[in-house]
Amino acid sequence: MANIKSAKKRVLIERERRVANNSVKSEIKTCIKKFKADLAEDVAKAEQSYRVLSAKLDSAARENVIHQNSANRKKAHFAKLLDDAKKAK
C-alpha cells in the first residue's frame, strides 16, 4: 500500500475508474451477444441491435474505456456480418 497521500488517493481513484470501465465493457459484451442472437433470428431486429451496439462502442471510445481503433474495428466487423445476412436473405 502507498504511503504518500497523493498515491493513496490515486489508488482509490483507479479503483473507482476500474469498476466504471468494467461496467461499460460488460454492457458492450452484452450488446454483442444480443446482436449475434438477433442476427441468427431476424435481420430487422439485428439492425436495431447494431445501432445500439454502435452507439455503445462510440460512447466507450469517447470516454477512453476502449481505444477508438478497437471500436471502429468492431463496428466494421459487425456491419459486415449484418450486410452479409441481408445479402443472404
ZAROLO-885627 format. One line per 10 residues: number of its first residue (from 0); for each residue x, y, z of N, C-alpha, C, O, CB. Coordinates in nm, 2 decimals, m for minus. Glycine has a CB too. Layout:
% residues N
NUM	X Y Z X Y Z X Y Z X Y Z X Y Z  ...
This chain:
% residues 89
0	0.08 m0.12 0.00 0.00 0.00 0.00 0.09 0.12 0.00 0.20 0.13 0.06 m0.10 0.00 0.12  0.04 0.23 m0.06 0.11 0.35 m0.08 0.12 0.43 0.06 0.03 0.41 0.14 0.05 0.44 m0.18  0.23 0.50 0.08 0.25 0.58 0.20 0.21 0.72 0.18 0.17 0.79 0.27 0.39 0.56 0.25  0.24 0.78 0.06 0.21 0.92 0.03 0.07 0.94 0.01 0.00 0.86 m0.05 0.30 0.96 m0.09  0.02 1.05 0.05 m0.13 1.09 0.05 m0.18 1.09 m0.10 m0.28 1.03 m0.13 m0.15 1.22 0.11  m0.10 1.15 m0.19 m0.14 1.15 m0.33 m0.15 1.01 m0.39 m0.23 0.98 m0.48 m0.05 1.24 m0.41  m0.06 0.93 m0.35 m0.05 0.79 m0.40 m0.17 0.71 m0.35 m0.23 0.63 m0.42 0.08 0.72 m0.37  m0.21 0.73 m0.23 m0.33 0.67 m0.17 m0.45 0.71 m0.25 m0.54 0.63 m0.28 m0.34 0.70 m0.02  m0.46 0.84 m0.27 m0.58 0.89 m0.35 m0.58 0.83 m0.49 m0.69 0.80 m0.54 m0.57 1.05 m0.36  m0.46 0.82 m0.55 m0.45 0.76 m0.68 m0.51 0.62 m0.69 m0.58 0.58 m0.78 m0.31 0.77 m0.73
10	m0.48 0.54 m0.58 m0.52 0.40 m0.57 m0.68 0.40 m0.57 m0.74 0.32 m0.63 m0.46 0.34 m0.45  m0.73 0.49 m0.49 m0.88 0.49 m0.47 m0.95 0.53 m0.60 m1.05 0.47 m0.64 m0.92 0.59 m0.36  m0.89 0.63 m0.67 m0.95 0.68 m0.79 m0.94 0.57 m0.90 m1.04 0.55 m0.98 m0.88 0.81 m0.84  m0.83 0.50 m0.91 m0.81 0.40 m1.01 m0.91 0.28 m0.98 m0.96 0.22 m1.08 m0.67 0.35 m1.01  m0.93 0.26 m0.86 m1.03 0.15 m0.82 m1.17 0.19 m0.87 m1.24 0.11 m0.93 m1.03 0.13 m0.67  m1.21 0.31 m0.85 m1.34 0.36 m0.90 m1.35 0.36 m1.05 m1.45 0.32 m1.11 m1.37 0.51 m0.85  m1.24 0.40 m1.12 m1.24 0.40 m1.26 m1.25 0.26 m1.32 m1.32 0.23 m1.42 m1.12 0.47 m1.32  m1.18 0.17 m1.25 m1.18 0.03 m1.30 m1.32 m0.03 m1.29 m1.36 m0.10 m1.38 m1.08 m0.06 m1.21  m1.39 0.00 m1.18 m1.53 m0.05 m1.17 m1.62 0.01 m1.28 m1.69 m0.07 m1.34 m1.58 m0.02 m1.03  m1.60 0.14 m1.30 m1.68 0.20 m1.41 m1.65 0.15 m1.54 m1.74 0.12 m1.62 m1.66 0.35 m1.40
20	m1.52 0.13 m1.57 m1.48 0.08 m1.70 m1.53 m0.06 m1.73 m1.57 m0.10 m1.84 m1.33 0.09 m1.72  m1.52 m0.15 m1.62 m1.56 m0.28 m1.63 m1.71 m0.29 m1.66 m1.76 m0.38 m1.73 m1.53 m0.36 m1.51  m1.79 m0.20 m1.60 m1.93 m0.19 m1.62 m1.96 m0.16 m1.77 m2.05 m0.23 m1.83 m1.99 m0.09 m1.53  m1.89 m0.07 m1.83 m1.91 m0.03 m1.97 m1.87 m0.15 m2.06 m1.95 m0.18 m2.15 m1.83 0.10 m2.00  m1.76 m0.21 m2.03 m1.72 m0.32 m2.11 m1.82 m0.44 m2.10 m1.84 m0.51 m2.20 m1.58 m0.37 m2.06  m1.87 m0.46 m1.99 m1.97 m0.56 m1.97 m2.10 m0.53 m2.05 m2.16 m0.62 m2.12 m2.01 m0.58 m1.83  m2.14 m0.41 m2.06 m2.26 m0.37 m2.14 m2.23 m0.39 m2.28 m2.32 m0.44 m2.36 m2.29 m0.22 m2.11  m2.11 m0.36 m2.33 m2.07 m0.38 m2.47 m2.08 m0.53 m2.50 m2.13 m0.57 m2.61 m1.93 m0.33 m2.50  m2.02 m0.62 m2.41 m2.03 m0.76 m2.44 m2.17 m0.81 m2.44 m2.20 m0.90 m2.53 m1.95 m0.84 m2.33  m2.26 m0.76 m2.36 m2.40 m0.80 m2.36 m2.46 m0.76 m2.49 m2.54 m0.83 m2.55 m2.47 m0.74 m2.24
30	m2.43 m0.64 m2.54 m2.49 m0.59 m2.67 m2.44 m0.68 m2.78 m2.52 m0.70 m2.87 m2.45 m0.44 m2.69  m2.32 m0.72 m2.78 m2.26 m0.80 m2.88 m2.34 m0.94 m2.88 m2.38 m0.99 m2.99 m2.11 m0.83 m2.86  m2.36 m0.99 m2.77 m2.43 m1.12 m2.76 m2.58 m1.11 m2.81 m2.63 m1.19 m2.88 m2.43 m1.17 m2.62  m2.64 m1.00 m2.78 m2.78 m0.97 m2.82 m2.78 m0.95 m2.97 m2.87 m1.00 m3.04 m2.83 m0.84 m2.75  m2.68 m0.88 m3.03 m2.67 m0.86 m3.17 m2.66 m0.99 m3.24 m2.73 m1.02 m3.34 m2.56 m0.77 m3.21  m2.57 m1.08 m3.20 m2.55 m1.21 m3.26 m2.67 m1.30 m3.25 m2.71 m1.37 m3.35 m2.43 m1.28 m3.20  m2.74 m1.29 m3.14 m2.87 m1.37 m3.13 m2.97 m1.32 m3.22 m3.04 m1.39 m3.29 m2.92 m1.36 m2.98  m2.99 m1.18 m3.23 m3.08 m1.12 m3.32 m3.05 m1.15 m3.47 m3.14 m1.17 m3.55 m3.09 m0.97 m3.30  m2.92 m1.15 m3.50 m2.88 m1.18 m3.63 m2.92 m1.32 m3.68 m2.95 m1.34 m3.79 m2.72 m1.16 m3.65  m2.91 m1.41 m3.59 m2.95 m1.55 m3.62 m3.10 m1.56 m3.63 m3.15 m1.65 m3.70 m2.90 m1.65 m3.51
40	m3.17 m1.48 m3.57 m3.32 m1.48 m3.56 m3.38 m1.40 m3.68 m3.45 m1.45 m3.76 m3.37 m1.43 m3.43  m3.35 m1.27 m3.68 m3.42 m1.18 m3.77 m3.33 m1.06 m3.80 m3.27 m1.00 m3.71 m3.55 m1.13 m3.71  m3.32 m1.03 m3.93 m3.23 m0.92 m3.97 m3.28 m0.78 m3.93 m3.20 m0.70 m3.89 m3.22 m0.92 m4.13  m3.41 m0.76 m3.92 m3.46 m0.63 m3.88 m3.43 m0.60 m3.73 m3.39 m0.49 m3.70 m3.61 m0.63 m3.90  m3.44 m0.71 m3.65 m3.40 m0.69 m3.51 m3.25 m0.67 m3.49 m3.21 m0.59 m3.41 m3.44 m0.82 m3.43  m3.18 m0.74 m3.58 m3.03 m0.72 m3.58 m2.99 m0.58 m3.61 m2.89 m0.53 m3.56 m2.96 m0.82 m3.67  m3.06 m0.51 m3.70 m3.03 m0.38 m3.74 m3.05 m0.28 m3.62 m2.97 m0.20 m3.59 m3.12 m0.33 m3.85  m3.16 m0.31 m3.54 m3.18 m0.23 m3.42 m3.07 m0.25 m3.32 m3.02 m0.16 m3.26 m3.32 m0.26 m3.36  m3.03 m0.38 m3.30 m2.93 m0.41 m3.21 m2.79 m0.35 m3.25 m2.71 m0.31 m3.17 m2.91 m0.56 m3.20  m2.77 m0.35 m3.38 m2.64 m0.29 m3.43 m2.64 m0.14 m3.40 m2.53 m0.09 m3.36 m2.63 m0.31 m3.58
50	m2.75 m0.07 m3.41 m2.75 0.07 m3.38 m2.71 0.09 m3.23 m2.63 0.18 m3.20 m2.88 0.13 m3.41  m2.77 0.01 m3.15 m2.74 0.03 m3.00 m2.60 m0.01 m2.98 m2.53 0.06 m2.90 m2.84 m0.07 m2.92  m2.55 m0.12 m3.03 m2.41 m0.16 m3.02 m2.31 m0.05 m3.07 m2.21 m0.02 m3.00 m2.39 m0.29 m3.09  m2.34 0.00 m3.18 m2.26 0.10 m3.24 m2.25 0.23 m3.15 m2.14 0.28 m3.13 m2.31 0.14 m3.38  m2.36 0.27 m3.09 m2.36 0.38 m3.00 m2.28 0.35 m2.88 m2.21 0.44 m2.83 m2.51 0.42 m2.97  m2.30 0.23 m2.82 m2.22 0.19 m2.70 m2.07 0.20 m2.73 m1.99 0.24 m2.65 m2.27 0.05 m2.65  m2.03 0.14 m2.84 m1.89 0.14 m2.88 m1.84 0.28 m2.89 m1.73 0.31 m2.85 m1.87 0.06 m3.01  m1.91 0.37 m2.96 m1.87 0.51 m2.98 m1.86 0.58 m2.84 m1.76 0.65 m2.82 m1.97 0.58 m3.07  m1.95 0.55 m2.76 m1.95 0.62 m2.63 m1.83 0.57 m2.54 m1.76 0.65 m2.48 m2.08 0.58 m2.55  m1.80 0.44 m2.55 m1.69 0.39 m2.47 m1.56 0.44 m2.53 m1.47 0.47 m2.45 m1.69 0.23 m2.48
60	m1.55 0.46 m2.66 m1.43 0.51 m2.72 m1.41 0.66 m2.68 m1.30 0.70 m2.66 m1.43 0.49 m2.87  m1.52 0.73 m2.68 m1.52 0.87 m2.64 m1.47 0.89 m2.50 m1.40 0.99 m2.47 m1.65 0.94 m2.66  m1.51 0.80 m2.41 m1.47 0.81 m2.27 m1.34 0.74 m2.24 m1.30 0.73 m2.13 m1.58 0.74 m2.18  m1.27 0.69 m2.35 m1.14 0.63 m2.33 m1.15 0.50 m2.25 m1.05 0.46 m2.19 m1.04 0.72 m2.27  m1.26 0.43 m2.26 m1.27 0.30 m2.20 m1.21 0.20 m2.29 m1.13 0.11 m2.24 m1.42 0.26 m2.17  m1.23 0.21 m2.42 m1.16 0.13 m2.52 m1.10 0.22 m2.62 m1.14 0.34 m2.63 m1.26 0.03 m2.59  m1.01 0.17 m2.70 m0.94 0.26 m2.80 m1.03 0.28 m2.91 m1.12 0.20 m2.95 m0.81 0.19 m2.84  m1.02 0.40 m2.98 m1.11 0.44 m3.09 m1.09 0.34 m3.21 m1.19 0.30 m3.27 m1.07 0.58 m3.14  m0.97 0.29 m3.23 m0.95 0.19 m3.34 m1.02 0.06 m3.31 m1.07 0.00 m3.40 m0.80 0.17 m3.36  m1.02 0.02 m3.18 m1.08 m0.10 m3.15 m1.23 m0.09 m3.17 m1.30 m0.18 m3.22 m1.05 m0.13 m3.00
70	m1.29 0.02 m3.13 m1.44 0.05 m3.15 m1.47 0.04 m3.30 m1.57 m0.02 m3.34 m1.48 0.18 m3.09  m1.39 0.11 m3.38 m1.41 0.11 m3.53 m1.40 m0.02 m3.59 m1.48 m0.06 m3.68 m1.31 0.21 m3.59  m1.30 m0.10 m3.54 m1.28 m0.24 m3.59 m1.40 m0.33 m3.56 m1.45 m0.40 m3.65 m1.15 m0.30 m3.54  m1.45 m0.32 m3.44 m1.57 m0.40 m3.40 m1.69 m0.35 m3.48 m1.77 m0.44 m3.52 m1.59 m0.38 m3.25  m1.71 m0.22 m3.49 m1.83 m0.18 m3.57 m1.82 m0.23 m3.71 m1.92 m0.27 m3.77 m1.83 m0.02 m3.57  m1.70 m0.22 m3.78 m1.69 m0.27 m3.91 m1.71 m0.42 m3.92 m1.78 m0.46 m4.02 m1.55 m0.24 m3.96  m1.67 m0.49 m3.83 m1.69 m0.64 m3.83 m1.84 m0.67 m3.82 m1.88 m0.75 m3.89 m1.61 m0.70 m3.71  m1.91 m0.61 m3.73 m2.05 m0.64 m3.71 m2.13 m0.58 m3.82 m2.24 m0.64 m3.86 m2.10 m0.58 m3.58  m2.09 m0.47 m3.88 m2.16 m0.42 m4.00 m2.15 m0.51 m4.12 m2.24 m0.53 m4.19 m2.10 m0.28 m4.04  m2.03 m0.58 m4.13 m2.01 m0.67 m4.24 m2.10 m0.80 m4.21 m2.16 m0.85 m4.31 m1.86 m0.71 m4.25
80	m2.11 m0.84 m4.09 m2.19 m0.96 m4.06 m2.34 m0.92 m4.09 m2.41 m1.01 m4.15 m2.18 m1.00 m3.91  m2.38 m0.80 m4.06 m2.52 m0.76 m4.09 m2.54 m0.75 m4.24 m2.65 m0.79 m4.29 m2.55 m0.62 m4.02  m2.45 m0.70 m4.31 m2.46 m0.68 m4.45 m2.46 m0.82 m4.52 m2.54 m0.84 m4.61 m2.34 m0.60 m4.51  m2.38 m0.91 m4.48 m2.38 m1.05 m4.53 m2.51 m1.12 m4.51 m2.56 m1.19 m4.59 m2.27 m1.13 m4.47  m2.57 m1.09 m4.39 m2.70 m1.15 m4.36 m2.81 m1.09 m4.44 m2.90 m1.17 m4.48 m2.73 m1.13 m4.21  m2.80 m0.97 m4.47 m2.90 m0.90 m4.56 m2.89 m0.96 m4.70 m2.99 m0.99 m4.77 m2.88 m0.75 m4.56  m2.77 m0.98 m4.75 m2.75 m1.03 m4.89 m2.80 m1.18 m4.90 m2.85 m1.22 m5.00 m2.60 m1.02 m4.92  m2.78 m1.25 m4.79 m2.82 m1.39 m4.79 m2.97 m1.41 m4.79 m3.02 m1.51 m4.84 m2.76 m1.46 m4.67  m3.04 m1.31 m4.74 m3.18 m1.32 m4.73 m3.25 m1.28 m4.85 m3.37 m1.28 m4.86 m3.23 m1.23 m4.62
